[in-house]
Amino acid sequence: MNTVRSPLRRDPVLVALGLTALGTLVTAVLDTGGHVMGALVWPALMVLCLVTAVSGLRVGRCPRVTAPERRMWGSVGLAGTIFLISDTWQFVVYLRAPGTTEATVGGPVYSAGIFAGTLCLLAALLTVPVGLGTRHERIRFLLDAATVLVFAATLGCYFTVTAGAAGVAGSGRLISLLFGPAIYMVAVFSLVKLLLMPVKPFIPLAGGLLSLSAAFEGAATGFRPLLITHGHVAWDQAATVVAVAALTAATRVQHLRVRSGGPARLWSSRRPYSLLPYAAVGGTFALLIGVLAVSGWQPATWIVVAGSVVSSVLVVIRQLAAFADNARLLSMLDTKVAELNASLAERERLASELEHLAFHDALTGLANRALFQRHLDEHGHERAVLLLDLDGFKPVNDTYGHAAGDAVLTAVAVRLRSCAEPGDLVARLGGDEFAVLSAGPLTDEQARARATELAAQIRVPMTVLGHDVTVGASIGVATARDGLSGAALLHAADVAMYDAKARGRDGLTTAGNGSGTRFTPRPPAADRLG
């Protein structure tokens, strides 16, 4: 920030412009007769307009700026050129007849030139992109701008009606009466637009100077009849000089920024709202109070009353629009929250489904080795493990195909579930190997009884794809002992299972006792699968 402002502080042109504006205001206050201002105003305006035209046209031709910036600053340079021609003409008129009213306040040629240049300048400001994307943003902008314009119109119309247009010479008087209020309103709207628009095509300092220029020019144009009526021609001239000086300073600042290679890009206001409309409403009511206190009730007071009513109605509409926008935003927020909750629920469902797939066997739906191992690590030291390996499964798979083998595995899984106690974990460890982790501690006799029941259920004949098949199971049982880990428990059950398988089909061995038990259960009715 300091590197940007330092060249501006040292620029002799900007220093001269500041001194010119300050000297003009001091001269206007001290020069009661208006003779000094009358002699200095036209040369000063000529120099200011020349600098404005040169700086504006240079910025408009710079290839580094955007298209909106080129259009706006090119129009400013064109307006400066028109002002320069008008001021030069008026200076010639002043040199020919310095004491006339036309030479002091301007004749028809000068007035037409000033109006043309002002229109060119205001057209440039009006065509600047506002940067409002949605319909709701545009409505809020128009309501805010209308509120401020109502205040400006109330102020201008009241003083124009009460003061009249006396003192303006000939055709210039007619032009002022016809076009002065319109130019004043457009200037105010341009100023309002600069203050309300969220994105601006110039650096902040240039934007502030343009706003100052629009304010002084609008005041000079709108209140010229009042100033002339009360004999303050020098004040009117000073307002014009200050307006042009501010315009010149804005173009000079932007030109220096572009010439130095600094960023001339768009800048955004930080606040998403503006206090300007509310200040305008307050100003309208303040004007009404002041008029009633100073002049009492008069016909022109109706203008201020109407302005107060209209501005209040506009603010109410603006607030209702804001409430509607808030309700719409809250509704959108509720919808987004509902969608987010639904998305979170869906994510939780998918996560649960993925977790289930990760820890369960896809064919049988039983727990897989990973889930069994996790439970075994956590609770194996206090539970019993029954490890099963099917007998006679391979011949079924080889003879009738993998579909028949899958059907047998599924049937075995169903039978294991039916025999399981609440809290038992039934798992398929892989292939034709299954396991059961008891819900609580079991004695060797209880574990053997559970294993005998499981073997009997598995031994029940089943019909698979039209074929009667029978499979058995070799079961190894290991019960928890003091200091025995889950991995050691599973290893003991595995050793017992292979010991039972070595002793023969449908074997049962309890880890640690060193004995196998052969049995031939009574088969219930056969299942039919496939």
C-alpha positions as CSV (number, residue, x, y, z in Angstrom):
1,M,0.0,0.0,0.0
2,N,2.8,2.5,0.8
3,T,4.6,1.7,-2.5
4,V,1.4,2.6,-4.3
5,R,0.6,5.8,-2.6
6,S,4.1,7.2,-2.4
7,P,4.3,8.1,-6.2
8,L,0.8,9.7,-5.9
9,R,1.9,11.9,-3.0
10,R,5.0,13.1,-4.9
11,D,3.1,13.8,-8.2
12,P,3.3,17.5,-8.9
13,V,0.1,17.4,-11.0
14,L,-2.0,16.0,-8.1
15,V,-0.4,18.5,-5.6
16,A,-1.3,21.3,-8.0
17,L,-4.9,20.0,-8.3
18,G,-5.3,19.9,-4.6
19,L,-4.0,23.4,-4.2
20,T,-6.3,24.6,-7.0
21,A,-9.4,23.1,-5.3
22,L,-8.5,24.5,-2.0
23,G,-7.6,28.0,-3.4
24,T,-10.9,28.0,-5.3
25,L,-13.0,27.4,-2.3
26,V,-11.1,30.1,-0.2
27,T,-11.4,32.6,-3.1
28,A,-15.2,31.9,-3.4
29,V,-15.7,32.6,0.2
30,L,-13.6,35.8,0.4
31,D,-14.5,37.2,-3.0
32,T,-17.8,38.8,-2.2
33,G,-18.0,40.7,-5.4
34,G,-17.1,37.8,-7.6
35,H,-14.6,39.7,-9.7
36,V,-11.6,37.5,-8.8
37,M,-13.4,34.3,-9.5
38,G,-14.8,35.6,-12.7
39,A,-11.3,36.3,-14.0
40,L,-9.8,33.0,-12.8
41,V,-12.5,30.4,-13.4
42,W,-12.2,30.0,-17.1
43,P,-8.4,29.7,-17.4
44,A,-8.4,27.2,-14.5
45,L,-11.2,25.1,-16.1
46,M,-9.3,25.1,-19.4
47,V,-6.1,23.7,-17.8
48,L,-8.1,21.2,-15.7
49,C,-10.0,19.9,-18.7
50,L,-6.9,19.6,-20.8
51,V,-5.3,17.4,-18.1
52,T,-8.5,15.4,-17.8
53,A,-8.7,14.8,-21.6
54,V,-5.1,13.7,-21.9
55,S,-5.1,11.4,-18.9
56,G,-8.5,9.9,-19.7
57,L,-7.6,9.2,-23.3
58,R,-4.2,7.6,-22.3
59,V,-5.9,5.3,-19.9
60,G,-8.5,4.4,-22.5
61,R,-5.8,3.4,-25.0
62,C,-3.8,1.3,-22.5
63,P,-3.8,-2.3,-23.6
64,R,-3.4,-3.6,-20.0
65,V,-6.8,-2.4,-18.9
66,T,-10.1,-4.3,-19.4
67,A,-12.7,-3.4,-22.0
68,P,-15.1,-1.7,-19.5
69,E,-12.2,0.4,-18.2
70,R,-11.2,1.4,-21.7
71,R,-14.7,2.5,-22.5
72,M,-15.2,4.4,-19.3
73,W,-11.9,6.2,-19.2
74,G,-12.1,6.9,-23.0
75,S,-15.5,8.5,-22.4
76,V,-14.0,10.6,-19.6
77,G,-11.3,11.8,-21.9
78,L,-13.9,12.7,-24.5
79,A,-15.9,14.6,-21.9
80,G,-12.8,16.5,-20.9
81,T,-12.3,17.4,-24.5
82,I,-15.8,18.8,-24.8
83,F,-15.4,20.7,-21.5
84,L,-12.2,22.2,-22.9
85,I,-13.8,23.4,-26.0
86,S,-16.7,24.9,-24.0
87,D,-14.4,26.6,-21.5
88,T,-12.2,28.0,-24.3
89,W,-15.3,29.5,-26.0
90,Q,-16.5,30.9,-22.8
91,F,-13.1,32.4,-22.0
92,V,-13.2,34.2,-25.3
93,V,-16.7,35.5,-24.4
94,Y,-15.4,36.7,-21.1
95,L,-12.5,38.6,-22.7
96,R,-14.9,40.3,-25.1
97,A,-17.4,41.4,-22.5
98,P,-16.2,40.7,-18.9
99,G,-19.0,42.5,-17.1
100,T,-22.0,40.8,-18.7
101,T,-24.0,38.0,-17.1
102,E,-23.4,35.7,-20.0
103,A,-19.7,36.1,-19.5
104,T,-20.0,35.3,-15.8
105,V,-22.4,32.3,-15.7
106,G,-22.2,31.1,-19.3
107,G,-24.3,31.6,-22.5
108,P,-26.1,29.0,-24.6
109,V,-23.0,27.6,-26.3
110,Y,-21.2,27.1,-23.1
111,S,-24.3,25.6,-21.4
112,A,-24.9,23.2,-24.3
113,G,-21.2,22.1,-24.2
114,I,-21.3,21.5,-20.5
115,F,-24.5,19.5,-20.7
116,A,-23.0,17.5,-23.6
117,G,-19.8,16.8,-21.8
118,T,-21.7,15.9,-18.6
119,L,-24.0,13.6,-20.5
120,C,-20.9,11.9,-22.0
121,L,-19.3,11.5,-18.6
122,L,-22.5,10.2,-17.0
123,A,-23.1,7.8,-19.9
124,A,-19.7,6.4,-19.2
125,L,-20.6,5.9,-15.5
126,L,-24.0,4.5,-16.3
127,T,-22.6,1.9,-18.7
128,V,-20.1,0.5,-16.2
129,P,-21.1,-3.1,-15.4
130,V,-22.8,-3.3,-12.1
131,G,-21.7,-6.8,-11.4
132,L,-25.0,-8.1,-10.1
133,G,-25.7,-11.6,-11.2
134,T,-29.1,-12.6,-9.8
135,R,-32.5,-11.0,-10.2
136,H,-32.8,-10.5,-6.4
137,E,-29.5,-8.6,-6.4
138,R,-30.7,-6.3,-9.2
139,I,-34.0,-5.6,-7.4
140,R,-32.2,-4.7,-4.2
141,F,-29.8,-2.4,-6.1
142,L,-32.7,-0.6,-7.9
143,L,-34.6,-0.1,-4.6
144,D,-31.6,1.3,-2.8
145,A,-30.8,3.6,-5.8
146,A,-34.5,4.7,-6.0
147,T,-34.5,5.6,-2.3
148,V,-31.5,7.9,-2.6
149,L,-32.8,9.4,-5.9
150,V,-36.1,10.3,-4.1
151,F,-34.1,12.2,-1.5
152,A,-32.0,14.0,-4.2
153,A,-35.2,14.8,-6.2
154,T,-36.9,16.1,-3.1
155,L,-33.9,18.3,-2.2
156,G,-33.5,19.6,-5.8
157,C,-37.1,20.2,-6.5
158,Y,-37.8,22.0,-3.3
159,F,-35.0,24.5,-3.7
160,T,-35.7,24.9,-7.4
161,V,-39.3,25.7,-6.8
162,T,-38.6,28.0,-3.9
163,A,-35.8,29.9,-5.5
164,G,-36.9,29.9,-9.1
165,A,-34.5,30.3,-12.0
166,A,-34.0,34.1,-11.8
167,G,-30.7,35.5,-12.7
168,V,-29.8,33.1,-15.5
169,A,-29.3,34.9,-18.7
170,G,-31.5,34.4,-21.8
171,S,-31.2,31.0,-23.5
172,G,-29.0,29.7,-20.7
173,R,-31.9,30.3,-18.3
174,L,-34.2,28.1,-20.4
175,I,-31.6,25.4,-20.8
176,S,-31.0,25.4,-17.0
177,L,-34.7,25.1,-16.3
178,L,-35.3,22.3,-18.8
179,F,-32.2,20.2,-18.4
180,G,-30.6,21.2,-15.0
181,P,-32.8,19.0,-12.8
182,A,-32.4,16.0,-15.2
183,I,-28.6,16.3,-15.3
184,Y,-28.6,16.7,-11.5
185,M,-30.7,13.5,-11.1
186,V,-28.5,11.5,-13.5
187,A,-25.4,12.7,-11.7
188,V,-26.8,11.7,-8.4
189,F,-27.8,8.3,-9.8
190,S,-24.2,7.8,-11.1
191,L,-22.9,8.7,-7.7
192,V,-25.3,6.2,-6.1
193,K,-24.3,3.5,-8.6
194,L,-20.6,4.0,-7.7
195,L,-21.3,3.7,-4.0
196,L,-23.7,0.7,-4.3
197,M,-22.2,-1.4,-7.0
198,P,-20.2,-4.3,-5.5
199,V,-17.5,-4.3,-8.2
200,K,-15.8,-1.1,-9.6
201,P,-13.5,-0.7,-12.6
202,F,-11.0,1.6,-11.0
203,I,-8.8,1.8,-8.0
204,P,-10.5,3.0,-4.8
205,L,-8.9,6.5,-4.8
206,A,-10.0,7.2,-8.3
207,G,-13.5,5.9,-7.5
208,G,-13.7,8.3,-4.5
209,L,-12.6,11.2,-6.6
210,L,-15.2,10.4,-9.3
211,S,-17.9,10.3,-6.6
212,L,-16.7,13.7,-5.3
213,S,-16.8,15.1,-8.9
214,A,-20.3,13.8,-9.5
215,A,-21.5,15.2,-6.2
216,F,-20.1,18.7,-6.8
217,E,-21.3,18.8,-10.5
218,G,-24.7,17.6,-9.5
219,A,-25.0,20.2,-6.8
220,A,-23.7,23.0,-9.1
221,T,-26.2,22.1,-11.8
222,G,-29.2,21.5,-9.6
223,F,-28.7,24.5,-7.2
224,R,-27.4,27.0,-9.8
225,P,-30.7,28.9,-9.8
226,L,-30.7,29.2,-6.0
227,L,-27.1,30.3,-5.9
228,I,-27.6,32.9,-8.6
229,T,-30.8,34.3,-6.9
230,H,-28.9,34.9,-3.7
231,G,-25.9,36.4,-5.4
232,H,-23.5,33.6,-4.8
233,V,-22.2,33.2,-8.4
234,A,-18.7,32.7,-7.1
235,W,-19.9,29.7,-5.1
236,D,-21.4,28.2,-8.2
237,Q,-18.2,28.8,-10.1
238,A,-16.2,27.3,-7.3
239,A,-18.3,24.2,-7.2
240,T,-17.7,23.7,-10.9
241,V,-14.0,24.1,-10.5
242,V,-13.8,21.7,-7.6
243,A,-15.9,19.1,-9.6
244,V,-13.6,19.3,-12.6
245,A,-10.5,19.2,-10.4
246,A,-11.8,16.0,-8.7
247,L,-12.5,14.5,-12.1
248,T,-9.0,15.5,-13.3
249,A,-7.4,14.0,-10.2
250,A,-9.4,10.8,-10.7
251,T,-8.1,10.4,-14.3
252,R,-4.6,11.4,-13.2
253,V,-4.6,8.8,-10.4
254,Q,-5.8,6.1,-12.7
255,H,-3.3,7.1,-15.4
256,L,-0.4,7.0,-12.9
257,R,-1.5,3.5,-11.7
258,V,-1.7,2.2,-15.2
259,R,1.6,3.8,-16.3
260,S,3.4,2.4,-13.3
261,G,2.3,-1.1,-14.1
262,G,0.3,-1.5,-10.9
263,P,-3.0,-3.4,-10.8
264,A,-5.9,-1.5,-12.3
265,R,-8.2,-4.4,-11.9
266,L,-11.7,-4.4,-10.4
267,W,-11.9,-4.0,-6.7
268,S,-14.8,-5.2,-4.5
269,S,-16.5,-3.5,-1.6
270,R,-16.3,-5.7,1.6
271,R,-19.8,-5.0,2.9
272,P,-22.7,-6.9,1.2
273,Y,-25.1,-4.0,2.1
274,S,-25.2,-0.2,2.1
275,L,-26.3,2.3,4.7
276,L,-26.8,4.9,2.0
277,P,-30.6,4.3,1.5
278,Y,-31.2,4.7,5.2
279,A,-29.2,7.8,5.3
280,A,-31.3,9.2,2.4
281,V,-34.5,8.5,4.4
282,G,-33.1,10.2,7.4
283,G,-32.0,13.2,5.2
284,T,-35.5,13.5,3.8
285,F,-37.1,13.7,7.2
286,A,-34.4,16.0,8.4
287,L,-35.2,18.3,5.5
288,L,-38.9,18.2,6.4
289,I,-38.2,19.1,10.0
290,G,-35.9,21.9,8.9
291,V,-38.4,23.3,6.4
292,L,-41.2,23.3,9.0
293,A,-38.9,24.9,11.7
294,V,-37.6,27.6,9.4
295,S,-40.4,28.5,7.0
296,G,-43.4,26.8,8.4
297,W,-46.0,25.2,6.3
298,Q,-46.1,26.4,2.6
299,P,-47.1,24.9,-0.7
300,A,-43.6,23.7,-1.5
301,T,-43.6,21.7,1.7
302,W,-45.8,19.1,0.0
303,I,-42.7,18.3,-2.1
304,V,-40.8,17.3,1.0
305,V,-43.7,15.4,2.5
306,A,-44.2,13.5,-0.7
307,G,-40.5,12.7,-0.8
308,S,-40.6,11.5,2.8
309,V,-43.6,9.2,2.1
310,V,-42.1,7.7,-1.1
311,S,-38.7,7.1,0.5
312,S,-40.3,5.4,3.5
313,V,-42.4,3.2,1.2
314,L,-39.3,2.2,-0.8
315,V,-37.4,1.3,2.4
316,V,-40.4,-0.8,3.6
317,I,-40.4,-2.6,0.2
318,R,-36.7,-3.1,0.4
319,Q,-37.0,-4.6,3.9
320,L,-39.9,-6.8,2.7
321,A,-37.7,-8.0,-0.2
322,A,-34.9,-8.6,2.3
323,F,-37.2,-10.7,4.5
324,A,-38.4,-12.6,1.4
325,D,-34.7,-13.2,0.5
326,N,-33.9,-14.3,4.0
327,A,-36.8,-16.7,4.0
328,R,-35.7,-18.1,0.6
329,L,-32.2,-18.5,1.8
330,L,-33.4,-20.2,5.0
331,S,-35.5,-22.5,2.9
332,M,-32.5,-23.2,0.6
333,L,-30.4,-23.8,3.8
334,D,-33.0,-26.3,5.1
335,T,-33.0,-28.0,1.8
336,K,-29.2,-28.2,1.7
337,V,-29.2,-29.4,5.3
338,A,-31.7,-32.1,4.4
339,E,-29.7,-33.1,1.4
340,L,-26.5,-33.1,3.5
341,N,-28.3,-35.3,6.1
342,A,-29.5,-37.6,3.4
343,S,-26.0,-37.7,2.0
344,L,-24.5,-38.4,5.4
345,A,-27.1,-41.2,5.9
346,E,-26.3,-42.6,2.5
347,R,-22.6,-42.4,3.4
348,E,-23.2,-44.2,6.7
349,R,-25.2,-46.8,4.9
350,L,-22.5,-47.3,2.3
351,A,-19.8,-47.4,5.0
352,S,-21.8,-49.9,6.9
353,E,-22.3,-52.0,3.8
354,L,-18.6,-51.8,2.9
355,E,-17.7,-52.7,6.5
356,H,-20.1,-55.7,6.2
357,L,-18.5,-56.7,2.9
358,A,-15.0,-56.4,4.4
359,F,-15.8,-58.6,7.4
360,H,-18.3,-61.1,6.1
361,D,-18.1,-63.9,3.6
362,A,-19.9,-63.0,0.3
363,L,-21.2,-66.6,-0.3
364,T,-22.6,-67.6,3.1
365,G,-23.0,-64.3,4.8
366,L,-21.0,-65.5,7.8
367,A,-18.2,-63.6,9.4
368,N,-14.9,-63.9,7.6
369,R,-11.5,-64.7,8.9
370,A,-10.7,-61.0,9.6
371,L,-13.7,-60.5,11.8
372,F,-13.2,-63.8,13.5
373,Q,-9.6,-63.0,14.2
374,R,-10.5,-59.6,15.6
375,H,-13.1,-61.1,18.0
376,L,-10.6,-63.9,18.9
377,D,-7.9,-61.4,19.8
378,E,-10.3,-59.4,21.9
379,H,-12.1,-62.3,23.7
380,G,-10.3,-65.5,22.9
381,H,-8.7,-65.7,26.3
382,E,-12.1,-66.3,27.9
383,R,-14.0,-68.3,25.3
384,A,-14.0,-71.6,23.4
385,V,-13.2,-72.2,19.7
386,L,-14.8,-74.9,17.6
387,L,-12.9,-75.4,14.3
388,L,-14.7,-77.4,11.5
389,D,-13.4,-78.8,8.3
390,L,-15.9,-80.6,6.0
391,D,-15.4,-84.2,5.2
392,G,-16.5,-85.4,1.7
393,F,-16.9,-81.9,0.3
394,K,-14.2,-82.2,-2.4
395,P,-15.9,-85.2,-4.1
396,V,-19.2,-83.3,-4.2
397,N,-17.4,-80.3,-5.7
398,D,-15.5,-82.4,-8.3
399,T,-18.5,-84.5,-9.3
400,Y,-21.3,-82.0,-9.4
401,G,-19.5,-78.8,-10.0
402,H,-18.8,-75.6,-8.1
403,A,-22.4,-74.6,-8.1
404,A,-23.2,-77.7,-6.1
405,G,-20.3,-77.0,-3.8
406,D,-21.5,-73.5,-3.2
407,A,-24.9,-74.8,-2.3
408,V,-23.4,-77.3,0.2
409,L,-21.4,-74.5,1.8
410,T,-24.5,-72.3,2.1
411,A,-26.5,-75.1,3.6
412,V,-23.7,-75.8,6.2
413,A,-23.7,-72.1,7.1
414,V,-27.5,-72.2,7.7
415,R,-27.1,-75.3,9.9
416,L,-24.3,-73.7,11.9
417,R,-26.4,-70.6,12.5
418,S,-29.3,-72.7,13.7
419,C,-27.1,-74.4,16.2
420,A,-25.4,-71.3,17.5
421,E,-26.2,-69.8,20.8
422,P,-27.0,-66.1,21.2
423,G,-23.7,-64.2,21.1
424,D,-21.8,-66.9,19.3
425,L,-19.7,-65.9,16.3
426,V,-20.0,-68.2,13.3
427,A,-17.4,-67.7,10.6
428,R,-16.2,-69.2,7.4
429,L,-12.4,-69.0,7.4
430,G,-12.0,-70.1,3.8
431,G,-12.7,-73.0,1.5
432,D,-14.7,-75.6,3.5
433,E,-13.3,-74.5,6.8
434,F,-15.6,-73.0,9.4
435,A,-15.3,-71.9,13.0
436,V,-17.4,-71.0,16.0
437,L,-16.3,-68.6,18.8
438,S,-18.5,-69.1,21.8
439,A,-20.3,-66.2,23.5
440,G,-18.8,-67.1,26.9
441,P,-16.4,-69.6,28.6
442,L,-17.2,-73.3,28.1
443,T,-15.9,-76.4,29.9
444,D,-14.4,-79.2,27.9
445,E,-17.6,-81.2,28.3
446,Q,-19.8,-78.3,27.1
447,A,-17.6,-77.6,24.2
448,R,-17.7,-81.3,23.2
449,A,-21.4,-81.4,23.4
450,R,-21.7,-78.3,21.2
451,A,-19.3,-79.9,18.7
452,T,-21.3,-83.2,18.7
453,E,-24.5,-81.3,17.9
454,L,-22.8,-79.3,15.1
455,A,-21.4,-82.5,13.5
456,A,-24.8,-84.2,13.7
457,Q,-26.5,-81.3,11.9
458,I,-23.9,-81.1,9.2
459,R,-24.2,-84.9,8.7
460,V,-27.9,-84.6,7.7
461,P,-28.2,-85.6,4.0
462,M,-29.1,-82.8,1.6
463,T,-30.3,-82.7,-2.0
464,V,-28.2,-80.4,-4.2
465,L,-29.1,-79.8,-7.8
466,G,-31.2,-83.0,-7.9
467,H,-28.5,-85.1,-6.3
468,D,-28.5,-86.5,-2.7
469,V,-25.2,-85.8,-1.0
470,T,-23.9,-86.2,2.5
471,V,-20.9,-84.4,4.1
472,G,-19.4,-84.7,7.5
473,A,-17.1,-82.6,9.6
474,S,-13.9,-83.0,11.5
475,I,-14.1,-80.7,14.5
476,G,-11.3,-79.5,16.8
477,V,-12.3,-77.9,20.1
478,A,-10.1,-75.7,22.3
479,T,-11.3,-74.1,25.5
480,A,-9.8,-71.1,27.3
481,R,-7.1,-71.6,29.9
482,D,-5.2,-69.2,32.1
483,G,-2.7,-67.2,30.0
484,L,-3.8,-68.7,26.7
485,S,-4.0,-66.0,24.0
486,G,-6.5,-66.0,21.1
487,A,-3.9,-67.0,18.6
488,A,-2.8,-69.9,20.8
489,L,-6.4,-71.0,21.3
490,L,-7.0,-71.1,17.5
491,H,-3.8,-73.0,17.0
492,A,-4.8,-75.6,19.6
493,A,-8.2,-76.0,17.9
494,D,-6.5,-76.3,14.6
495,V,-4.2,-79.0,15.9
496,A,-7.1,-80.8,17.5
497,M,-9.1,-80.6,14.2
498,Y,-6.3,-82.1,12.1
499,D,-5.9,-84.8,14.8
500,A,-9.6,-85.6,14.5
501,K,-9.3,-85.6,10.6
502,A,-6.4,-88.0,10.9
503,R,-8.4,-90.4,13.0
504,G,-11.2,-90.6,10.4
505,R,-14.3,-88.8,9.1
506,D,-16.7,-87.2,11.5
507,G,-14.0,-87.0,14.1
508,L,-14.0,-84.9,17.2
509,T,-11.0,-84.0,19.3
510,T,-10.7,-81.7,22.3
511,A,-7.4,-79.9,22.6
512,G,-5.3,-81.0,25.5
513,N,-6.8,-84.4,26.1
514,G,-5.0,-86.2,23.4
515,S,-8.0,-88.4,22.4
516,G,-10.3,-88.5,19.4
517,T,-13.9,-89.5,19.5
518,R,-15.7,-91.2,16.6
519,F,-19.5,-91.0,16.4
520,T,-22.3,-91.9,14.0
521,P,-25.3,-89.5,14.7
522,R,-28.9,-90.5,13.8
523,P,-29.6,-88.4,10.7
524,P,-32.9,-86.5,10.6
525,A,-34.9,-85.9,7.4
526,A,-32.7,-84.7,4.5
527,D,-32.6,-81.1,3.2
528,R,-33.4,-80.4,-0.4
529,L,-31.3,-77.7,-2.1
530,G,-31.2,-76.5,-5.7
